[in-house]
Amino acid sequence: MKKDRKAAVFILKLFAGVFICLLFSCAALSPRAAARSYAVSGEKPAVDWRSEMRNFVIAIAEAAHKTNPGFELIVQNAQELITSDGLPDSPVMSDYLNAIAGTGREDLYFGYTADNKPTPGPVSKRLKSLCDIFVQNGKAVLVVDYCTSPAFIDSSYKLNRQNGYISFAANKRDLSSIPPRPAEPFNKNDESIERIAQAKNFLYLINPENFASKDDFIRCLAATDYDAFVIDLFFDGTALESSDVKTLQYKKSRARRKVIAYMSIGEAESYRYYWKDEWNKGLRQSRRNSDRVSAEKFDSAAPEWLKGENPAWKENFKVDYRDSEWQDIIYKGDNSYLQKILDAGFDGVYLDIVDAFEYFENGEKE
């Protein structure tokens, strides 16, 4: 009997030990335990790149609204930022939503895999589920499909109108022309536009290289009846003047329209006014052996926040958008990009490369 009792006690102790080990293992896997482990080890939690980008956009909005309370921000792509984790059924990030007037979405129905090719159905469905959140909250959704065949162009406008989106079927990926189809803006509207959400159509033309001069560019655009323009602040390196923007703010019918300036906030562009000559030394040295420049190939003359070159767009470089120097360039001070847009009298700004958070989430790999 004693042997049996000893065996029973041994088995109980063994089970108790296993149970305690399991408890500690589960605790180690819990979020709270993970937080405690950072405190013990001294390591910092991983950067929440999505929250950092939301905060960046909100700060730009706050700065703009101090000068012009009616100034509107439209954020291209990165629809995942509208909810806490990028899923359509998750909580909406209200501070971010309140800071913007709408979202832009490229390739919703055409152009995702290649220009003039239908976007895969599951991709369209996922993107639409996020775009619908903006519409449900009274925000504009501006869709840019890249297609040239008449059937695809017509289908793009039809599908986007059914969704309550404002759409533009671009005939060129570099956005350098007014498409010949349709001859008049789709869903032409003779009413004045006070908010971008009221627009029925828009023109996205940020590369005016095919126009002979700035005057030619202004004249051609002013002669249209689009409800809104998304254009670049600069023509051939020179910023548009307030008189140019004022001319563009009226349709051929003389009704008021919105004129929105394009601005990239997730990438630095080597052809912009803020680019410094000493940074080019690193570019020239790097291109002796490579057509593209990665972050580690910059020399000491370039700022640390300047990262790898976009493989799809030469002379465009990802940036650590948390850096104060980059934020100074974008929205802080009299010489900031945002202030130049405000001084020119634009109605709003169209923020691009907001999805730069993906670059950092992927370990600075495209």
Secondary structure, 3 states (H helix, E strand, C coil): CHHHHHHHHHHHHHHHHHHHHHHHHHHHHCHHHHHHHHHHHCCCCCCCHHHHHHHHHHHHHHHHHHHCCCCEEEEECCHHHHECCCCCCCCECHHHHHHCCEEEEECCCECCCCCCCECCHHHHHHHHHHHHHHHHCCCEEEEEEECCCHHHHHHHHHHHHHHCCEEEEECCCCCCCCCCCCCCCCCCCCCCCCCHHHCCCCEEECCCCCCCCHHHHHHHHHCCCCCEEEEECEECCEECCHHHHHHHCECCCCCECEEEEEEECCEEECCCCCCCCCHHHHHHHHCCCCCCCCHHHCCCCCCCCEEEECCCCCCEEEECCCCHHHHHHHHCCCCCHHHHHHHCCCCEEEEECHHHHHHHHCCCCC
